[in-house]
C-alpha cells in the first residue's frame, strides 16, 4: 500500500514537470487541416442576445442552398466557421451579402492564418446616398460624401453617370461597433443641404442610438440624450432578400455554382475592387 502511494505521488510529480513539454504534430496532418480551412468564412452575430450561434451555424448552409456541400460549426470567441469546397462557392456567398440571422445583421469575413480573435468586426453595407442637390449631383460628389462615412470599397466611375439618376449607391466597410448615420448636413459652397443615407437590406438596430449591436430595449442611452430624434426610413422591398433563399431554391443555387465553375466570380466589396453605379428610383 505504501509502495502504491509512493508511485502515485511520483506519477503526479512527473505529470506536473511535463506540462510545458511540446508534442510534435505530423506535418502532413497540419497541411491537411490548413487545406480544409482555406476556403472558410468566419461569422459573428452582432447581437448575441438575439442570435443563437448554434442555430446560426446550422441555418446558414440551408439558407445559402449549400447544405450538402458546406459545413458549419461553432468556434471560440463567439463565432461560427463555415467550410466551403471551393473559393468560388465561398465568394458566391460573400458577393450576395450582407447577411442577417434572426432579423439582426452578421459580420462575415474569410478566414486567414493568424486571424485576430475579435474578427470579423466589419460588415459590407450597401448605402444609397440621396438628396444631393441636383446641380451638385456627380460621381465625384457621391464618392466624396461616401468617404465621410468610412472605408469605401465600391466607388463611382464617370461611365455610370447619366440618365434620370437621383441617388448614388456605394459599398461601405462598416465596423459593427459604429453607430449608423442616416443623415448628415453638408455645405455645397454657399448652399446647405441635408443628405440622407439609406442602407439596403438593413435589419434591426437600435432606433435610439443607431447601434447595430442591441435593441432599443437594451439601450443604455437615455431617450432624451439620443441624437436629434431622426426617424429611420421605412424598410424597402429588397430588405427581405434572405426569404428568397429558402431550401426551395437549393437546386438553383447548386446549379449556379456548377455552371460558373469555369468563370471567376466577382469578389465581395472588400475583396474585389468594383465600380459604383448611380441608380434611379425605379432600379
Rosetta blueprint (number, residue, H / E / L):
1 X L
2 X H
3 X H
4 X H
5 X H
6 X H
7 X H
8 X H
9 X H
10 X H
11 X H
12 X H
13 X H
14 X H
15 X H
16 X H
17 X H
18 X L
19 X L
20 X L
21 X L
22 X L
23 X L
24 X L
25 X L
26 X L
27 X H
28 X H
29 X H
30 X H
31 X H
32 X H
33 X H
34 X H
35 X H
36 X H
37 X H
38 X L
39 X L
40 X E
41 X E
42 X E
43 X E
44 X E
45 X E
46 X L
47 X L
48 X L
49 X L
50 X L
51 X L
52 X L
53 X H
54 X H
55 X H
56 X H
57 X H
58 X H
59 X H
60 X H
61 X H
62 X H
63 X H
64 X L
65 X L
66 X L
67 X L
68 X L
69 X L
70 X L
71 X E
72 X E
73 X E
74 X E
75 X E
76 X L
77 X L
78 X L
79 X E
80 X E
81 X E
82 X E
83 X E
84 X L
85 X L
86 X L
87 X H
88 X H
89 X H
90 X H
91 X H
92 X H
93 X H
94 X H
95 X H
96 X L
97 X L
98 X L
99 X L
100 X E
101 X E
102 X L
103 X L
104 X E
105 X E
106 X E
107 X E
108 X E
109 X E
110 X E
111 X L
112 X L
113 X L
114 X L
115 X L
116 X L
117 X L
118 X L
119 X L
120 X L
121 X L
122 X E
123 X E
124 X E
125 X E
126 X E
127 X E
128 X E
129 X E
130 X E
131 X L
132 X L
133 X L
134 X H
135 X H
136 X H
137 X L
138 X L
139 X H
140 X H
141 X H
142 X H
143 X H
144 X H
145 X H
146 X H
147 X H
148 X L
149 X L
150 X L
151 X E
152 X E
153 X E
154 X E
155 X E
156 X E
157 X L
158 X H
159 X H
160 X H
161 X L
162 X L
163 X L
164 X L
165 X L
166 X L
167 X E
168 X E
169 X E
170 X E
171 X E
172 X E
173 X E
174 X E
175 X E
176 X L
177 X L
178 X L
179 X L
180 X L
181 X L
182 X L
183 X E
184 X E
185 X E
186 X E
187 X E
188 X E
189 X L
190 X L
191 X E
192 X E
193 X E
194 X E
195 X E
196 X E
197 X E
198 X E
199 X E
200 X L
201 X L
202 X L
203 X L
204 X L
205 X L
206 X L
207 X L
208 X L
209 X L
210 X L
211 X L
212 X L
213 X L
214 X L
215 X L
216 X H
217 X H
218 X H
219 X L
220 X L
221 X L
222 X L
223 X H
224 X H
225 X H
226 X L
227 X L
228 X L
229 X L
230 X L
231 X L
232 X L
233 X L
234 X L
235 X L
236 X L
237 X H
238 X H
239 X H
240 X H
241 X H
242 X H
243 X H
244 X H
245 X H
246 X L
247 X H
248 X H
249 X H
250 X H
251 X H
252 X H
253 X H
254 X H
255 X H
256 X H
257 X H
258 X H
259 X H
260 X L
261 X L
262 X L
263 X L
264 X L
265 X L
266 X L
267 X L
268 X L
269 X L
270 X L
271 X L
272 X L
273 X L
274 X E
275 X E
276 X E
277 X L
278 X E
279 X E
280 X L
281 X L
282 X L
283 X L
